[in-house]
Amino acid sequence: MIVSAQSDRCPNSQPKVRLGYLVSHPIQYQAPLLRRIAREPGIDLTVLFGSDFSVRGYKDHGFGVEVAWDTPLLEGYRSEFLRPLRDTGGVSPTTPISRGIYRRLQQSDGSPAFDALWVHGYASINALQGILAANALGIPVLLRAESWLADRVRSPWTLAAKAGFFRLLSSGIAAVLPIGTVNAAYWTHYFGSNVPQFLMPYAVDNQYFAQQAEAAAPREQELRAEIGLDPERPVILFASKLQTRKHADHLLEAYRHFIGDEAPEGRPYLVIVGDGEQRAALEARTRELGLHDVRFAGFRNQSELPRFFQLADVFVLPSRHEPWGLIVNEVMAAGCPVIVSSDVGCHADLVTDGVEGCVFPVGDISALTHALHRVFASPDTAARMGQHARQRISGWTFEEDIQGLRAALAAVTRLPVD
């Protein structure tokens, strides 16, 4: 399936670098970046998807609801869906599995169809198929993934096996594309200096989220009325899947301690956006604690979220095992300060404690409570942190992605990327 097409020659008649991108399925966070890469004069991008489940609509097991994304996932770049061998409507090491990846990486005369293949992730059969096929055809492979070292506990045997796997994998990778500091440390740990790194930061469309939040401001009272909030009272926002590892329960407990005996008219609301396996338990705990100022807003699609970012005085993500946390980028672009746990990987690049918000040790409810007190220390503290957040994220954009990708392509293909 061809979604869009583009010329394979630059305006100055120099051939473009032919870049294939192998990824499991259309991902809402990636679509704006792919559109931006497709506009780059020196790059001829073709995206190869293993599955179309995200554009068909599917049940997201994290949110626990049927999801149909309301943002365009396939517009503005060339893409194809590979022939399925196994597709269960989700992502795991064994699904999707595609037929004919090796043949797709060839032209009709048997020569390579691409000058480089960018692969998203390495822990799936499809990704390994792509890496092996590209190596067999002499196509250099660029690898990008979210992995980091602060991961779940593994046995010494598992870690030894993983190290052995990466020793084998390193010979097939021309370069890696770190998404940030903690991801770069992961690649250094497993690949050492044998595989070059080119920073391709995890970014979002900052301008979109800033503009949508600004546009929502005149209608703030409509949203407040919709979810039962009094005018003017501050708002603490959580927006994510209601899974155990996201630890909305930690935020709920910290909120209970934070509000203490504060008068109701000055007490911040806690607004929880999202759905999932923990929602019933969270609602029950809210009733048990008598927290009358907590609101559950349910699952909201991506286009609705800027309304909540504009409403919020601070956004909190207390997750454990969160390799990045792209929603932090989004709320910072909207000018909202953030409180994140030390297990949210983006904090190393985006949040200086006390400047754009706060960073607290994961699982430490007392420290999270203290972070809330710090953000609400004075009437202008949160606003000042929000300004710093917008400034910080302004240097973490798709343009930095393009620079990193162009540098990587120039290095591994030895072709000009003009």
Secondary structure, 3 states (H helix, E strand, C coil): CCCCCCCCECCCCCECEEEEEEECCCCCCCHHHHHHHHCCCCEEEEEEECCCHHHHCEEECCCCEEECCCCCCCCCCEEEECEEEECCCCCECCECEEECHHHHCECCCCCECCCEEEEECCCCHHHHHHHHHHHHHCCCEEEECCCCCCCCCCCHHHHHHHHHHHHHHHCCCCEECCCCHHHHHHHHHHHCCCCCECCCCCCCCHHHHHHHHHHHHHHHHHHHHHHCCCCCCCEEEEECCCCHHHCHHHHHHHHHHHHCCCCHHHCCEEEEECCCCCHHHHHHHHHHHCCCCEEEEECCCHHHHHHHHHHCCEEEECCCCECCCHHHHHHHHCCCCEEEECCECCHHHHCCECCCEEEECCCCHHHHHHHHHHHCCCCCHHHHHHHHHHHHHCCCCHHHHHHHHHHHHHHHHCCCCC
